[in-house]
Amino acid sequence: MAQNIYDNPDFFAGYSKLPRQVHGLDGAPEWPAIRAMLPALDGKRVVDLGCGFGWASRWMRDQGAASVLGLDLSQNMIERAKEDTADAAIKYCIADLETLDLPESAFDLAYSALAFHYVQDFDRLVNVIREALVPGGHLIFTIEHPIFMAAAHPHWISDEEGRKTWPVNRYSVEGARRTDWFAPGVLKYHRTVGTTLNTLIGAGFQIRRVEEFAPTHEQIQQMPQLAEELERPMMLIVSASTPIAGEA
C-alpha cells in the first residue's frame, strides 16, 4: 500500500493552503501546458488518477466529458471532492494506485497530476492503465521532475556568486526518496526520465509529447517568484496514447 500522507492532519492542513488547492487549476502554473496536450473531451470517459479535490474532474465534465471517475488514496481528498461536486456523472472513490485494478477498455483518457511519483511499482500501474484504455486512448500525466526529485535535501543552495542552485544527488540511483514537506518522512519514488518514458514504451504506449515545465515570461511578470523555476525543471508533463489497430 502506498503511503497515505494526505490523511496526516498536519500535512493536509499545509497542503490545503497551497495556491493550486485554494484557486484550483488557475493556481497551477503548469495548467496551460497540460491543457494544450489534452484531446477533445466531448463524450469521453475519463479516469482521474489521484484526483485530489476534484478540480480537474469537474473541469473535464465542463468540457463535455461523458463521465469521470476520480480516484484517490486519501479519504480527506475524496470527502472534499464530493463536497465540492454536484454532478452525477462524476464518481469519486478511494483507491490505491499501487494495487489499482481497472476494467478493460473502459476509458478514453487517463489523467493524473502529481501522483505517480508516490507509486513504487510504476511498471504495474502503467500496464493497468494501458489495458483500461481503448485503442487510440490517451494518458496524460504530470510528475515531479526527476531532476527536482533527485535532491537528497530538496532546497535551494547558493553558489559562489550567490546564484540559486538546485542540488542533484544520485540521479541514476532510482528508488525511494524521503523528504520533509508539511510533515516529516514524505515518501516518493525517484525514476530517471529515461526509465519513465521507457516504461511507457515497454507497455505499448506511443509517446506523443514531453514537456519539462518552465513558466512563461507573462507568468513571471504576474508572479515574480516563478522566476526561480527557470533554474531547473520542477515538473515533467507527458502525453502518450495507445495504438489503433493497423497503425505502425
N, C-alpha and C positions, 0 to 999 in steps of 0.2 A: 504493500500500500504506500502511495506517495505521502510525503509529509504534509499534513493539513495545517500549515502555519496560519492560514487565513481565518481560522476559528480561534486563534490565540487572541484574547481580548486586547492586549497591548498592540499587537501587530495590526489587528483590524481597525483599531481606533486611529492609528497613524496612517494606515493605508487609505482610509476613507477620506482623509483630508487632502490627498493628492489632487492637483488640478484636474487630472483626467477622470477622477471619480466625482468631483464636485460639479464639473462642467460637462462631463460626458465626452463624446467624440470631439467636440470643439476644444477640449482641453488637452487633446493628444496631438502634438505637432506632426506626428507621422501619418495622421489620418488621411490627408490629401494624397499622399503617395500610395497608401493602401487602397483608397477608393479608386484610383486610376487603374489598379490591377484587377478590380472586381469585374466579373462578367455581368451582363444584363441579368437582373434578378427577377424579372416578371415571370411568375408562375413556377419559380424554382423552389425546390425543397432543400432546406439549409440545416446543417448541424453546426452549432457554435460551441467549440470545444474549449472549456474554461471561460464560460460566458460572463462570469463576474456579476456585475449589477444589471446586465442585460442591455446595455447601451447599443451594442451592435445588433443584437437580436431584434430590437424594436426598429432600428434604422432599416434593417433589411426587409422587414414587413412593410414599412412605409414606402420602400422602393418596389414593392409588388411581389415579394416572395410569397409563395403559396402557403408555406409553413416553415416554422423554425423550431428546432429542438435545441434548447440551451442546456448544456451540461457543465457542472462544476462540482469539485470535491467538497467545497465549503458550504455548510448549512447556512452560515451567515450570508454568503453571497446569494444563494438560491432564495432565501427568505426575502432579501432586499429586492431581488429581481422580480419576484412575484408581487411584492407590494407596489412596485412601480409600473407594472404591466397590466393593462386591461384589454387583452386580445386573446380570444380563444384559439387562434392559430399559432400562438407561441406557447410551447410547453417547456417547463423547466424541471430538471431532475438532478439529484445528487448522483455523481458518477466519478469514479477514479480512473483517470486516463491510463494509469499503469496497468489496469486489468480490464480495460474497456472492451465491450462487445457491441457491435452494431449490426443491424440487419443488412443483408447483401443487396447491393444496387438500390439503396433506399434514398440516396441524396444526390443532388446535382452540384452542391457546393459544400465543402467542409472549410470552416473558417476558424482560426484560433489567434488570439492576441496574447502574447507574453505568457504562455502556459507551457509550451513544450520543453522549455529548459528545466522544468521541475520533474520531468519524466526520465527515469533511468533507462528503461527499455524502449528507446526511440524506434528501433527497428520493428518491434512488435506493433507499436502504435501506428506506424506508417502503413504496415501491411493491413491492419484492421481498417484504416481509412480507405485504402486502395480498394478493398473488397466492398466497402459500403457505398462507393461512388459508382454512378452509371458511366458507361463509355462516354468520353468527352466531358466528364465531370471535372470540377476544379478544386484544388486545395490551395488555399492562400493563408499564410501564417506569418506571424512575427515572433522572433525570439530575441533575447538579449544577445548582442553580437558576441561571438567568441573572443574577440579582442577585449571587449569590456569584461567578459566573464572570467578571463584567464588570470586576472589580477588576484594575488593572494590577499592583498588588502586593497579593496576597490575604492580608492580615493585619490584625488589629485596630489601630485608632489610637484615641487618647483625645481627646475634645473638651474644651472649656474647663472643663467641670465634672468632668472625669476619667472620664466615662462612655465605655464602649467603643462605638466607631462603626465600621461596615464601609464602606470606600470603594467607590463605584460610579463607574467611569470608562467613558466612551464606550459607554454601554449600547446605543445604537442603531446602533453600528458593529459589524456582525457579522463573524465570521471567526476566524482563528487567534489563540489566546492561549497564550503560553509562560510557564510558571511553574517555580520550583524546588521540588520536592516529593519528598523522598528522593533525587532525582537532579536535576541541572540540565537545563533545557530541556524539561520535560514539555509536550507539545503537545496542546492541546484546542481545540475549536471552539465559540465563543460564538454562540448564537442567542437572540433575544428570545422571551419566552413566546408572543407573537403568532405569530411565524414557526413555532415548534414546533407549535402547535395547528393553524394554518392549513395546514401541510404535511400533517398527518394528514387534515384535512377534504378537501384537494385530491386526496388519494389514494383517497377514498371511505370513509374511516373515520367512524364516529359517535362523538363524544366522550361518554363515559359519566360520568366523574368526574375532577376535578383536585384534587390536594391539594398545598399548599405546606407541607411538613412542619415541625411545631413540636413539641417534647416536651411531654408531659402533666405535670401537677403531680406525679403519682405518680412519673414517670420522673425528674423533677428532684430529688425527695426521695431517690431511690435513688442518683442520680448528679448531685450539685450542679453539676458542671462543664457540664452540659447547659443550664443557665440562660442562658448566652450565646447559645444558639440562638434565643431569643425575640427577639433584636435584629434578626435578618434570616434569611430562609429560606435554608437551605443546600441543600435538595433539593426537586425538583419530581417529583411522582408522578402519572402519567397512566394512565387506563383508557379504552380505546377498543374498538370492535367493528366487525366487518364486517356490512353489512346482509344481512338474509334476503330472498329473493326475494318481492316483493309488498309489502314494507314501504315506507312513505312516506319 
